[in-house]
Amino acid sequence: MAEIGKIIVLLGAILVIVGLLLVALGRFNVPVGHLPGDISYRGKNFAFYFPLGTSILISIILSLVFYFFSRLRR
């Protein structure tokens, strides 16, 4: 049970760090969520937005982070 508690605390800390990073990026006008490759369509009564470029960037960053953590655990 203690291991699950540690994992939950770690995930909470990661969420806080990501949240603070997003707030900081928003204050410095970094276009997170409005990168090239993001798909947006606005019709008369309909709006569609899919952040494809942002999703790819986040995927690459998370892959690198998890790779480095896995290398540290060995």
VENSUL-V268179 format. One record per run of one state. SS is the DSSP state (H for helix, E for strand, - for the rest). FROM is the first residue (numbers start at 1). TO is the last residue. If there is no record, write none. Layout:
# VENSUL-V268179
ss->SS from->FROM to->TO
ss->SS from->FROM to->TO
This chain:
# VENSUL-V268179
ss->- from->1 to->1
ss->H from->2 to->27
ss->- from->28 to->38
ss->E from->39 to->42
ss->- from->43 to->46
ss->E from->47 to->50
ss->- from->51 to->51
ss->H from->52 to->73
ss->- from->74 to->74
